[in-house]
């Protein structure tokens, strides 16, 4: 068992997004809370090449765009989104989400694409 206090979480921010990464020793899963305000990324898409992400929308609402697809997903507080590894996506909206990733997310597997 592992217990991680909020005071141990690492804050990060960028252009239109911020979050708290909860450091954990487990390489099979990790957790963050993200806040999106606007479009993320600002242009293009993002992809995680090594993990699957689950988003639980804590508050707010937004839209998820998939690269090379006309499909868009409109989501609201209480909804869950599962993003498979290697799916290119972008968000827009104003929302906060709890995000566990499996296996654990690392910055090396996160890429921005056109």
Long-range contacts (C-beta under 8 A, 24 or more apart in sequence): 2-26, 4-31, 9-33, 14-40, 15-42, 16-40, 16-42, 24-104, 26-104, 27-103, 27-104, 28-102, 28-103, 28-104, 29-100, 29-101, 29-102, 29-103, 29-104, 30-100, 30-101, 30-104, 30-105, 31-98, 31-99, 31-100, 31-101, 32-98, 32-99, 32-101, 32-105, 33-58, 33-96, 33-97, 33-98, 33-99, 34-96, 34-97, 34-99, 35-95, 35-96, 36-62, 36-91, 36-92, 36-93, 36-94, 36-95, 36-96, 36-97, 37-94, 38-92, 38-94, 39-90, 39-91, 39-92, 40-90, 40-91, 40-92, 41-90, 41-112, 43-114, 44-90, 44-112, 44-113, 44-114, 45-88, 45-89, 45-90, 45-112, 45-113, 45-114, 46-88, 46-89, 46-90, 46-110, 46-111, 46-112, 46-113, 47-86, 47-87, 47-88, 47-89, 47-110, 47-111, 47-113, 48-83, 48-85, 48-86, 48-101, 48-105, 48-109, 48-110, 48-111, 49-85, 49-86, 49-109, 49-110, 49-111, 50-85, 50-103, 50-105, 50-106, 50-108, 50-109, 51-85, 51-101, 51-102, 51-103, 51-104, 51-105, 51-109, 52-82, 52-83, 52-84, 52-85, 52-101, 52-102, 53-82, 53-83, 53-99, 53-100, 53-101, 53-105, 54-80, 54-81, 54-82, 54-83, 54-99, 54-100, 54-101, 55-80, 55-81, 55-82, 55-83, 55-97, 55-98, 55-99, 56-80, 56-97, 56-98, 56-99, 57-81, 57-95, 57-96, 57-97, 58-95, 58-96, 58-97, 58-98, 59-95, 59-96, 60-93, 60-94, 60-95, 60-96, 61-93, 61-94, 61-95, 62-91, 62-92, 62-93, 62-94, 62-95, 63-91, 63-92, 63-93, 64-89, 64-90, 64-91, 65-89, 65-90, 65-91, 65-92, 67-113, 88-113
